[in-house]
Each structure stands twice: as C-alpha cells, then as structure tokens.
Amino acid sequence: TPQNLVLPLFVHDKDKSEPISAMPGCSRHSIDSLLKEVGEALELGVNHFVIFPKIADNLKDNLGTAAMDPKGLVPTCVRAVKSKFPNAYMWTDVALDPY
C-alpha cells in the first residue's frame, strides 16, 4: 500500500528543478517543486519522504557542521514541508560525503 512506501526526493538550493543526468526520470527539486511533489504524493497516500540534498563542496567538512546550520538546505526543506504538510514523515541525508 502507498502508506508503506518512502519517496526519495532530491533537492538543491536553486530556484527551479533540474534533471539528474545519472538518474533518468529523476530531478533535483527547488523548494517550490518539492512542496508540489510532496502534495501530489500525499494525495496518492504516500506520506513518508527522505530528502537527499545537493550540498556545495565548500560547505562540507570533517565535522559535518553544515548539517547543524538552521539556515541550511536540509532544515529549510524540512521546515517548508512540515509547515505545509504537518502529517508528512520526513527523513534526511546530510550529504556531507566527499562525492
């Protein structure tokens, strides 16, 4: 059933979505398109989501400090989704790996 699915969502800090060339059919979402995608998924019964952010290399360090930045991409996405869709379940990746 849709309630048992987790939808992976790829995000970046740009103003519009962009296709991911290595993953045909997948896009990196802007905040606006992320909200649209979550809304459509919720209408279909999917209410679990995992966010995979595209973090700039200059924000990555060995301590993962970008993951704790309240103005960072991941917290911004989670706040936007939870503000509009409080019943959405969210998981995140901090994306601080070197690749």
BELLINCOR-V887996 format. One line per field, one symbol per residue. phi: phi as a letter, one per 20 degrees, with the letter a starting at -180 (. if undefined). psi: psi as a letter, one per 20 degrees, with the letter a starting at -180 (. if undefined). burial: # if it has 16 or more other ideal C-beta (glycine too) atoms within 10 Angstrom, else .. Layout:
phi->???
psi->???
burial->???
This chain:
phi->.gfeecefcdcbeeebfcfegfcgndceefgfffffffgffffenecdccddeeefgfeebfemfffeffeffffffffffffecfefecccdeldffc
psi->qhijqpopppqrkrirqpqohimpiqqpqrgghghgggggghhiipjpqppoqopqhiipriikhhhjoijrgghgggggghghmijpppqqqiljrj.
burial->......#.####....#.........#####.###.##..##...##.#.###.#....#.....##....###.###.##...#..#.#.#.###...
